[in-house]
Amino acid sequence: MTGTSTFSIELCEFQTGMTAENPDLLIMYLAGWSKFAIENPAEKDNKLLGNLAGVKSVLELYSANLGKGISKDRKIEKLLKMNNEELKEYVEKQI
């Protein structure tokens, strides 16, 4: 993720705030965006889709590991209740 000229990831308060309670989730966010960029080279510069992929990766890891090293987080619980369209709209407003 660092040192590649293929794509770049911009972090702001949205991403760091979402993962503040569980800092390890930020790594999964970065991994989700990176995976998206590698698998979709034509869309690698699409910030909305990259952010969305990162958020979905966080939600998957959070759900699978809640109580197993991941503590409950109100912000993420709220995101889990959103359907795909609501989540996309939310992410778009945040970036």
Phi and psi restraints in degrees (range 20) as a CNS / XPLOR table:
assign (resid 1 and name C) (resid 2 and name N)
       (resid 2 and name CA) (resid 2 and name C) 1.0 -101.6 20.0 2
assign (resid 2 and name N) (resid 2 and name CA)
       (resid 2 and name C) (resid 3 and name N) 1.0 135.6 20.0 2
assign (resid 2 and name C) (resid 3 and name N)
       (resid 3 and name CA) (resid 3 and name C) 1.0 88.6 20.0 2
assign (resid 3 and name N) (resid 3 and name CA)
       (resid 3 and name C) (resid 4 and name N) 1.0 0.8 20.0 2
assign (resid 3 and name C) (resid 4 and name N)
       (resid 4 and name CA) (resid 4 and name C) 1.0 -91.0 20.0 2
assign (resid 4 and name N) (resid 4 and name CA)
       (resid 4 and name C) (resid 5 and name N) 1.0 139.9 20.0 2
assign (resid 4 and name C) (resid 5 and name N)
       (resid 5 and name CA) (resid 5 and name C) 1.0 -97.3 20.0 2
assign (resid 5 and name N) (resid 5 and name CA)
       (resid 5 and name C) (resid 6 and name N) 1.0 1.6 20.0 2
assign (resid 5 and name C) (resid 6 and name N)
       (resid 6 and name CA) (resid 6 and name C) 1.0 -71.5 20.0 2
assign (resid 6 and name N) (resid 6 and name CA)
       (resid 6 and name C) (resid 7 and name N) 1.0 -40.0 20.0 2
assign (resid 6 and name C) (resid 7 and name N)
       (resid 7 and name CA) (resid 7 and name C) 1.0 -157.4 20.0 2
assign (resid 7 and name N) (resid 7 and name CA)
       (resid 7 and name C) (resid 8 and name N) 1.0 165.5 20.0 2
assign (resid 7 and name C) (resid 8 and name N)
       (resid 8 and name CA) (resid 8 and name C) 1.0 -135.2 20.0 2
assign (resid 8 and name N) (resid 8 and name CA)
       (resid 8 and name C) (resid 9 and name N) 1.0 151.9 20.0 2
assign (resid 8 and name C) (resid 9 and name N)
       (resid 9 and name CA) (resid 9 and name C) 1.0 -117.3 20.0 2
assign (resid 9 and name N) (resid 9 and name CA)
       (resid 9 and name C) (resid 10 and name N) 1.0 126.3 20.0 2
assign (resid 9 and name C) (resid 10 and name N)
       (resid 10 and name CA) (resid 10 and name C) 1.0 -100.3 20.0 2
assign (resid 10 and name N) (resid 10 and name CA)
       (resid 10 and name C) (resid 11 and name N) 1.0 127.5 20.0 2
assign (resid 10 and name C) (resid 11 and name N)
       (resid 11 and name CA) (resid 11 and name C) 1.0 -106.1 20.0 2
assign (resid 11 and name N) (resid 11 and name CA)
       (resid 11 and name C) (resid 12 and name N) 1.0 139.6 20.0 2
assign (resid 11 and name C) (resid 12 and name N)
       (resid 12 and name CA) (resid 12 and name C) 1.0 -141.2 20.0 2
assign (resid 12 and name N) (resid 12 and name CA)
       (resid 12 and name C) (resid 13 and name N) 1.0 -168.9 20.0 2
assign (resid 12 and name C) (resid 13 and name N)
       (resid 13 and name CA) (resid 13 and name C) 1.0 -59.7 20.0 2
assign (resid 13 and name N) (resid 13 and name CA)
       (resid 13 and name C) (resid 14 and name N) 1.0 -33.5 20.0 2
assign (resid 13 and name C) (resid 14 and name N)
       (resid 14 and name CA) (resid 14 and name C) 1.0 -55.3 20.0 2
assign (resid 14 and name N) (resid 14 and name CA)
       (resid 14 and name C) (resid 15 and name N) 1.0 -52.4 20.0 2
assign (resid 14 and name C) (resid 15 and name N)
       (resid 15 and name CA) (resid 15 and name C) 1.0 -71.0 20.0 2
assign (resid 15 and name N) (resid 15 and name CA)
       (resid 15 and name C) (resid 16 and name N) 1.0 -45.1 20.0 2
assign (resid 15 and name C) (resid 16 and name N)
       (resid 16 and name CA) (resid 16 and name C) 1.0 -71.1 20.0 2
assign (resid 16 and name N) (resid 16 and name CA)
       (resid 16 and name C) (resid 17 and name N) 1.0 -33.1 20.0 2
assign (resid 16 and name C) (resid 17 and name N)
       (resid 17 and name CA) (resid 17 and name C) 1.0 -68.2 20.0 2
assign (resid 17 and name N) (resid 17 and name CA)
       (resid 17 and name C) (resid 18 and name N) 1.0 -37.7 20.0 2
assign (resid 17 and name C) (resid 18 and name N)
       (resid 18 and name CA) (resid 18 and name C) 1.0 -65.5 20.0 2
assign (resid 18 and name N) (resid 18 and name CA)
       (resid 18 and name C) (resid 19 and name N) 1.0 -29.2 20.0 2
assign (resid 18 and name C) (resid 19 and name N)
       (resid 19 and name CA) (resid 19 and name C) 1.0 -108.6 20.0 2
assign (resid 19 and name N) (resid 19 and name CA)
       (resid 19 and name C) (resid 20 and name N) 1.0 10.6 20.0 2
assign (resid 19 and name C) (resid 20 and name N)
       (resid 20 and name CA) (resid 20 and name C) 1.0 -61.7 20.0 2
assign (resid 20 and name N) (resid 20 and name CA)
       (resid 20 and name C) (resid 21 and name N) 1.0 -40.8 20.0 2
assign (resid 20 and name C) (resid 21 and name N)
       (resid 21 and name CA) (resid 21 and name C) 1.0 -70.1 20.0 2
assign (resid 21 and name N) (resid 21 and name CA)
       (resid 21 and name C) (resid 22 and name N) 1.0 -29.2 20.0 2
assign (resid 21 and name C) (resid 22 and name N)
       (resid 22 and name CA) (resid 22 and name C) 1.0 -134.1 20.0 2
assign (resid 22 and name N) (resid 22 and name CA)
       (resid 22 and name C) (resid 23 and name N) 1.0 80.8 20.0 2
assign (resid 22 and name C) (resid 23 and name N)
       (resid 23 and name CA) (resid 23 and name C) 1.0 -55.6 20.0 2
assign (resid 23 and name N) (resid 23 and name CA)
       (resid 23 and name C) (resid 24 and name N) 1.0 -26.9 20.0 2
assign (resid 23 and name C) (resid 24 and name N)
       (resid 24 and name CA) (resid 24 and name C) 1.0 -62.7 20.0 2
assign (resid 24 and name N) (resid 24 and name CA)
       (resid 24 and name C) (resid 25 and name N) 1.0 -23.1 20.0 2
assign (resid 24 and name C) (resid 25 and name N)
       (resid 25 and name CA) (resid 25 and name C) 1.0 -68.4 20.0 2
assign (resid 25 and name N) (resid 25 and name CA)
       (resid 25 and name C) (resid 26 and name N) 1.0 -22.6 20.0 2
assign (resid 25 and name C) (resid 26 and name N)
       (resid 26 and name CA) (resid 26 and name C) 1.0 -63.1 20.0 2
assign (resid 26 and name N) (resid 26 and name CA)
       (resid 26 and name C) (resid 27 and name N) 1.0 -36.4 20.0 2
assign (resid 26 and name C) (resid 27 and name N)
       (resid 27 and name CA) (resid 27 and name C) 1.0 -62.5 20.0 2
assign (resid 27 and name N) (resid 27 and name CA)
       (resid 27 and name C) (resid 28 and name N) 1.0 -41.0 20.0 2
assign (resid 27 and name C) (resid 28 and name N)
       (resid 28 and name CA) (resid 28 and name C) 1.0 -67.7 20.0 2
assign (resid 28 and name N) (resid 28 and name CA)
       (resid 28 and name C) (resid 29 and name N) 1.0 -35.5 20.0 2
assign (resid 28 and name C) (resid 29 and name N)
       (resid 29 and name CA) (resid 29 and name C) 1.0 -59.4 20.0 2
assign (resid 29 and name N) (resid 29 and name CA)
       (resid 29 and name C) (resid 30 and name N) 1.0 -49.2 20.0 2
assign (resid 29 and name C) (resid 30 and name N)
       (resid 30 and name CA) (resid 30 and name C) 1.0 -62.4 20.0 2
assign (resid 30 and name N) (resid 30 and name CA)
       (resid 30 and name C) (resid 31 and name N) 1.0 -39.9 20.0 2
assign (resid 30 and name C) (resid 31 and name N)
       (resid 31 and name CA) (resid 31 and name C) 1.0 -65.5 20.0 2
assign (resid 31 and name N) (resid 31 and name CA)
       (resid 31 and name C) (resid 32 and name N) 1.0 -40.8 20.0 2
assign (resid 31 and name C) (resid 32 and name N)
       (resid 32 and name CA) (resid 32 and name C) 1.0 -62.8 20.0 2
assign (resid 32 and name N) (resid 32 and name CA)
       (resid 32 and name C) (resid 33 and name N) 1.0 -43.1 20.0 2
assign (resid 32 and name C) (resid 33 and name N)
       (resid 33 and name CA) (resid 33 and name C) 1.0 -66.2 20.0 2
assign (resid 33 and name N) (resid 33 and name CA)
       (resid 33 and name C) (resid 34 and name N) 1.0 -43.8 20.0 2
assign (resid 33 and name C) (resid 34 and name N)
       (resid 34 and name CA) (resid 34 and name C) 1.0 -61.0 20.0 2
assign (resid 34 and name N) (resid 34 and name CA)
       (resid 34 and name C) (resid 35 and name N) 1.0 -44.9 20.0 2
assign (resid 34 and name C) (resid 35 and name N)
       (resid 35 and name CA) (resid 35 and name C) 1.0 -60.0 20.0 2
assign (resid 35 and name N) (resid 35 and name CA)
       (resid 35 and name C) (resid 36 and name N) 1.0 -43.9 20.0 2
assign (resid 35 and name C) (resid 36 and name N)
       (resid 36 and name CA) (resid 36 and name C) 1.0 -59.1 20.0 2
assign (resid 36 and name N) (resid 36 and name CA)
       (resid 36 and name C) (resid 37 and name N) 1.0 -46.3 20.0 2
assign (resid 36 and name C) (resid 37 and name N)
       (resid 37 and name CA) (resid 37 and name C) 1.0 -63.6 20.0 2
assign (resid 37 and name N) (resid 37 and name CA)
       (resid 37 and name C) (resid 38 and name N) 1.0 -38.8 20.0 2
assign (resid 37 and name C) (resid 38 and name N)
       (resid 38 and name CA) (resid 38 and name C) 1.0 -70.6 20.0 2
assign (resid 38 and name N) (resid 38 and name CA)
       (resid 38 and name C) (resid 39 and name N) 1.0 -41.4 20.0 2
assign (resid 38 and name C) (resid 39 and name N)
       (resid 39 and name CA) (resid 39 and name C) 1.0 -78.9 20.0 2
assign (resid 39 and name N) (resid 39 and name CA)
       (resid 39 and name C) (resid 40 and name N) 1.0 -17.7 20.0 2
assign (resid 39 and name C) (resid 40 and name N)
       (resid 40 and name CA) (resid 40 and name C) 1.0 -131.6 20.0 2
assign (resid 40 and name N) (resid 40 and name CA)
       (resid 40 and name C) (resid 41 and name N) 1.0 68.1 20.0 2
assign (resid 40 and name C) (resid 41 and name N)
       (resid 41 and name CA) (resid 41 and name C) 1.0 -58.2 20.0 2
assign (resid 41 and name N) (resid 41 and name CA)
       (resid 41 and name C) (resid 42 and name N) 1.0 -29.8 20.0 2
assign (resid 41 and name C) (resid 42 and name N)
       (resid 42 and name CA) (resid 42 and name C) 1.0 -71.4 20.0 2
assign (resid 42 and name N) (resid 42 and name CA)
       (resid 42 and name C) (resid 43 and name N) 1.0 -21.2 20.0 2
assign (resid 42 and name C) (resid 43 and name N)
       (resid 43 and name CA) (resid 43 and name C) 1.0 -110.4 20.0 2
assign (resid 43 and name N) (resid 43 and name CA)
       (resid 43 and name C) (resid 44 and name N) 1.0 8.7 20.0 2
assign (resid 43 and name C) (resid 44 and name N)
       (resid 44 and name CA) (resid 44 and name C) 1.0 -57.9 20.0 2
assign (resid 44 and name N) (resid 44 and name CA)
       (resid 44 and name C) (resid 45 and name N) 1.0 -24.5 20.0 2
assign (resid 44 and name C) (resid 45 and name N)
       (resid 45 and name CA) (resid 45 and name C) 1.0 -96.7 20.0 2
assign (resid 45 and name N) (resid 45 and name CA)
       (resid 45 and name C) (resid 46 and name N) 1.0 4.0 20.0 2
assign (resid 45 and name C) (resid 46 and name N)
       (resid 46 and name CA) (resid 46 and name C) 1.0 -79.7 20.0 2
assign (resid 46 and name N) (resid 46 and name CA)
       (resid 46 and name C) (resid 47 and name N) 1.0 101.2 20.0 2
assign (resid 46 and name C) (resid 47 and name N)
       (resid 47 and name CA) (resid 47 and name C) 1.0 -63.4 20.0 2
assign (resid 47 and name N) (resid 47 and name CA)
       (resid 47 and name C) (resid 48 and name N) 1.0 -36.0 20.0 2
assign (resid 47 and name C) (resid 48 and name N)
       (resid 48 and name CA) (resid 48 and name C) 1.0 -63.8 20.0 2
assign (resid 48 and name N) (resid 48 and name CA)
       (resid 48 and name C) (resid 49 and name N) 1.0 -51.1 20.0 2
assign (resid 48 and name C) (resid 49 and name N)
       (resid 49 and name CA) (resid 49 and name C) 1.0 -67.5 20.0 2
assign (resid 49 and name N) (resid 49 and name CA)
       (resid 49 and name C) (resid 50 and name N) 1.0 -34.9 20.0 2
assign (resid 49 and name C) (resid 50 and name N)
       (resid 50 and name CA) (resid 50 and name C) 1.0 -65.7 20.0 2
assign (resid 50 and name N) (resid 50 and name CA)
       (resid 50 and name C) (resid 51 and name N) 1.0 -46.1 20.0 2
assign (resid 50 and name C) (resid 51 and name N)
       (resid 51 and name CA) (resid 51 and name C) 1.0 -62.0 20.0 2
assign (resid 51 and name N) (resid 51 and name CA)
       (resid 51 and name C) (resid 52 and name N) 1.0 -42.4 20.0 2
assign (resid 51 and name C) (resid 52 and name N)
       (resid 52 and name CA) (resid 52 and name C) 1.0 -62.0 20.0 2
assign (resid 52 and name N) (resid 52 and name CA)
       (resid 52 and name C) (resid 53 and name N) 1.0 -43.2 20.0 2
assign (resid 52 and name C) (resid 53 and name N)
       (resid 53 and name CA) (resid 53 and name C) 1.0 -62.4 20.0 2
assign (resid 53 and name N) (resid 53 and name CA)
       (resid 53 and name C) (resid 54 and name N) 1.0 -40.3 20.0 2
assign (resid 53 and name C) (resid 54 and name N)
       (resid 54 and name CA) (resid 54 and name C) 1.0 -63.5 20.0 2
assign (resid 54 and name N) (resid 54 and name CA)
       (resid 54 and name C) (resid 55 and name N) 1.0 -44.9 20.0 2
assign (resid 54 and name C) (resid 55 and name N)
       (resid 55 and name CA) (resid 55 and name C) 1.0 -63.6 20.0 2
assign (resid 55 and name N) (resid 55 and name CA)
       (resid 55 and name C) (resid 56 and name N) 1.0 -44.1 20.0 2
assign (resid 55 and name C) (resid 56 and name N)
       (resid 56 and name CA) (resid 56 and name C) 1.0 -62.7 20.0 2
assign (resid 56 and name N) (resid 56 and name CA)
       (resid 56 and name C) (resid 57 and name N) 1.0 -36.3 20.0 2
assign (resid 56 and name C) (resid 57 and name N)
       (resid 57 and name CA) (resid 57 and name C) 1.0 -64.6 20.0 2
assign (resid 57 and name N) (resid 57 and name CA)
       (resid 57 and name C) (resid 58 and name N) 1.0 -41.1 20.0 2
assign (resid 57 and name C) (resid 58 and name N)
       (resid 58 and name CA) (resid 58 and name C) 1.0 -61.9 20.0 2
assign (resid 58 and name N) (resid 58 and name CA)
       (resid 58 and name C) (resid 59 and name N) 1.0 -45.2 20.0 2
assign (resid 58 and name C) (resid 59 and name N)
       (resid 59 and name CA) (resid 59 and name C) 1.0 -63.0 20.0 2
assign (resid 59 and name N) (resid 59 and name CA)
       (resid 59 and name C) (resid 60 and name N) 1.0 -39.9 20.0 2
assign (resid 59 and name C) (resid 60 and name N)
       (resid 60 and name CA) (resid 60 and name C) 1.0 -64.4 20.0 2
assign (resid 60 and name N) (resid 60 and name CA)
       (resid 60 and name C) (resid 61 and name N) 1.0 -47.0 20.0 2
assign (resid 60 and name C) (resid 61 and name N)
       (resid 61 and name CA) (resid 61 and name C) 1.0 -65.1 20.0 2
assign (resid 61 and name N) (resid 61 and name CA)
       (resid 61 and name C) (resid 62 and name N) 1.0 -43.1 20.0 2
assign (resid 61 and name C) (resid 62 and name N)
       (resid 62 and name CA) (resid 62 and name C) 1.0 -58.5 20.0 2
assign (resid 62 and name N) (resid 62 and name CA)
       (resid 62 and name C) (resid 63 and name N) 1.0 -50.1 20.0 2
assign (resid 62 and name C) (resid 63 and name N)
       (resid 63 and name CA) (resid 63 and name C) 1.0 -61.3 20.0 2
assign (resid 63 and name N) (resid 63 and name CA)
       (resid 63 and name C) (resid 64 and name N) 1.0 -40.8 20.0 2
assign (resid 63 and name C) (resid 64 and name N)
       (resid 64 and name CA) (resid 64 and name C) 1.0 -74.9 20.0 2
assign (resid 64 and name N) (resid 64 and name CA)
       (resid 64 and name C) (resid 65 and name N) 1.0 -21.4 20.0 2
assign (resid 64 and name C) (resid 65 and name N)
       (resid 65 and name CA) (resid 65 and name C) 1.0 -124.5 20.0 2
assign (resid 65 and name N) (resid 65 and name CA)
       (resid 65 and name C) (resid 66 and name N) 1.0 12.1 20.0 2
assign (resid 65 and name C) (resid 66 and name N)
       (resid 66 and name CA) (resid 66 and name C) 1.0 -59.8 20.0 2
assign (resid 66 and name N) (resid 66 and name CA)
       (resid 66 and name C) (resid 67 and name N) 1.0 124.2 20.0 2
assign (resid 66 and name C) (resid 67 and name N)
       (resid 67 and name CA) (resid 67 and name C) 1.0 87.3 20.0 2
assign (resid 67 and name N) (resid 67 and name CA)
       (resid 67 and name C) (resid 68 and name N) 1.0 -5.4 20.0 2
assign (resid 67 and name C) (resid 68 and name N)
       (resid 68 and name CA) (resid 68 and name C) 1.0 -117.7 20.0 2
assign (resid 68 and name N) (resid 68 and name CA)
       (resid 68 and name C) (resid 69 and name N) 1.0 52.1 20.0 2
assign (resid 68 and name C) (resid 69 and name N)
       (resid 69 and name CA) (resid 69 and name C) 1.0 102.6 20.0 2
assign (resid 69 and name N) (resid 69 and name CA)
       (resid 69 and name C) (resid 70 and name N) 1.0 -13.2 20.0 2
assign (resid 69 and name C) (resid 70 and name N)
       (resid 70 and name CA) (resid 70 and name C) 1.0 -110.7 20.0 2
assign (resid 70 and name N) (resid 70 and name CA)
       (resid 70 and name C) (resid 71 and name N) 1.0 125.3 20.0 2
assign (resid 70 and name C) (resid 71 and name N)
       (resid 71 and name CA) (resid 71 and name C) 1.0 -93.4 20.0 2
assign (resid 71 and name N) (resid 71 and name CA)
       (resid 71 and name C) (resid 72 and name N) 1.0 154.8 20.0 2
assign (resid 71 and name C) (resid 72 and name N)
       (resid 72 and name CA) (resid 72 and name C) 1.0 -62.0 20.0 2
assign (resid 72 and name N) (resid 72 and name CA)
       (resid 72 and name C) (resid 73 and name N) 1.0 140.0 20.0 2
assign (resid 72 and name C) (resid 73 and name N)
       (resid 73 and name CA) (resid 73 and name C) 1.0 -138.0 20.0 2
assign (resid 73 and name N) (resid 73 and name CA)
       (resid 73 and name C) (resid 74 and name N) 1.0 122.9 20.0 2
assign (resid 73 and name C) (resid 74 and name N)
       (resid 74 and name CA) (resid 74 and name C) 1.0 -59.5 20.0 2
assign (resid 74 and name N) (resid 74 and name CA)
       (resid 74 and name C) (resid 75 and name N) 1.0 -41.6 20.0 2
assign (resid 74 and name C) (resid 75 and name N)
       (resid 75 and name CA) (resid 75 and name C) 1.0 -61.0 20.0 2
assign (resid 75 and name N) (resid 75 and name CA)
       (resid 75 and name C) (resid 76 and name N) 1.0 -45.3 20.0 2
assign (resid 75 and name C) (resid 76 and name N)
       (resid 76 and name CA) (resid 76 and name C) 1.0 -72.3 20.0 2
assign (resid 76 and name N) (resid 76 and name CA)
       (resid 76 and name C) (resid 77 and name N) 1.0 -36.4 20.0 2
assign (resid 76 and name C) (resid 77 and name N)
       (resid 77 and name CA) (resid 77 and name C) 1.0 -59.1 20.0 2
assign (resid 77 and name N) (resid 77 and name CA)
       (resid 77 and name C) (resid 78 and name N) 1.0 -39.4 20.0 2
assign (resid 77 and name C) (resid 78 and name N)
       (resid 78 and name CA) (resid 78 and name C) 1.0 -63.3 20.0 2
assign (resid 78 and name N) (resid 78 and name CA)
       (resid 78 and name C) (resid 79 and name N) 1.0 -42.6 20.0 2
assign (resid 78 and name C) (resid 79 and name N)
       (resid 79 and name CA) (resid 79 and name C) 1.0 -65.5 20.0 2
assign (resid 79 and name N) (resid 79 and name CA)
       (resid 79 and name C) (resid 80 and name N) 1.0 -35.8 20.0 2
assign (resid 79 and name C) (resid 80 and name N)
       (resid 80 and name CA) (resid 80 and name C) 1.0 -63.0 20.0 2
assign (resid 80 and name N) (resid 80 and name CA)
       (resid 80 and name C) (resid 81 and name N) 1.0 -27.7 20.0 2
assign (resid 80 and name C) (resid 81 and name N)
       (resid 81 and name CA) (resid 81 and name C) 1.0 -79.9 20.0 2
assign (resid 81 and name N) (resid 81 and name CA)
       (resid 81 and name C) (resid 82 and name N) 1.0 -10.6 20.0 2
assign (resid 81 and name C) (resid 82 and name N)
       (resid 82 and name CA) (resid 82 and name C) 1.0 -82.7 20.0 2
assign (resid 82 and name N) (resid 82 and name CA)
       (resid 82 and name C) (resid 83 and name N) 1.0 144.6 20.0 2
assign (resid 82 and name C) (resid 83 and name N)
       (resid 83 and name CA) (resid 83 and name C) 1.0 -80.0 20.0 2
assign (resid 83 and name N) (resid 83 and name CA)
       (resid 83 and name C) (resid 84 and name N) 1.0 176.0 20.0 2
assign (resid 83 and name C) (resid 84 and name N)
       (resid 84 and name CA) (resid 84 and name C) 1.0 -57.7 20.0 2
assign (resid 84 and name N) (resid 84 and name CA)
       (resid 84 and name C) (resid 85 and name N) 1.0 -42.3 20.0 2
assign (resid 84 and name C) (resid 85 and name N)
       (resid 85 and name CA) (resid 85 and name C) 1.0 -68.6 20.0 2
assign (resid 85 and name N) (resid 85 and name CA)
       (resid 85 and name C) (resid 86 and name N) 1.0 -42.8 20.0 2
assign (resid 85 and name C) (resid 86 and name N)
       (resid 86 and name CA) (resid 86 and name C) 1.0 -62.7 20.0 2
assign (resid 86 and name N) (resid 86 and name CA)
       (resid 86 and name C) (resid 87 and name N) 1.0 -41.1 20.0 2
assign (resid 86 and name C) (resid 87 and name N)
       (resid 87 and name CA) (resid 87 and name C) 1.0 -63.9 20.0 2
assign (resid 87 and name N) (resid 87 and name CA)
       (resid 87 and name C) (resid 88 and name N) 1.0 -42.4 20.0 2
assign (resid 87 and name C) (resid 88 and name N)
       (resid 88 and name CA) (resid 88 and name C) 1.0 -62.5 20.0 2
assign (resid 88 and name N) (resid 88 and name CA)
       (resid 88 and name C) (resid 89 and name N) 1.0 -44.1 20.0 2
assign (resid 88 and name C) (resid 89 and name N)
       (resid 89 and name CA) (resid 89 and name C) 1.0 -63.4 20.0 2
assign (resid 89 and name N) (resid 89 and name CA)
       (resid 89 and name C) (resid 90 and name N) 1.0 -41.1 20.0 2
assign (resid 89 and name C) (resid 90 and name N)
       (resid 90 and name CA) (resid 90 and name C) 1.0 -62.8 20.0 2
assign (resid 90 and name N) (resid 90 and name CA)
       (resid 90 and name C) (resid 91 and name N) 1.0 -48.5 20.0 2
assign (resid 90 and name C) (resid 91 and name N)
       (resid 91 and name CA) (resid 91 and name C) 1.0 -62.2 20.0 2
assign (resid 91 and name N) (resid 91 and name CA)
       (resid 91 and name C) (resid 92 and name N) 1.0 -41.5 20.0 2
assign (resid 91 and name C) (resid 92 and name N)
       (resid 92 and name CA) (resid 92 and name C) 1.0 -60.6 20.0 2
assign (resid 92 and name N) (resid 92 and name CA)
       (resid 92 and name C) (resid 93 and name N) 1.0 -38.9 20.0 2
assign (resid 92 and name C) (resid 93 and name N)
       (resid 93 and name CA) (resid 93 and name C) 1.0 -68.9 20.0 2
assign (resid 93 and name N) (resid 93 and name CA)
       (resid 93 and name C) (resid 94 and name N) 1.0 -31.0 20.0 2
assign (resid 93 and name C) (resid 94 and name N)
       (resid 94 and name CA) (resid 94 and name C) 1.0 -76.4 20.0 2
assign (resid 94 and name N) (resid 94 and name CA)
       (resid 94 and name C) (resid 95 and name N) 1.0 -29.5 20.0 2
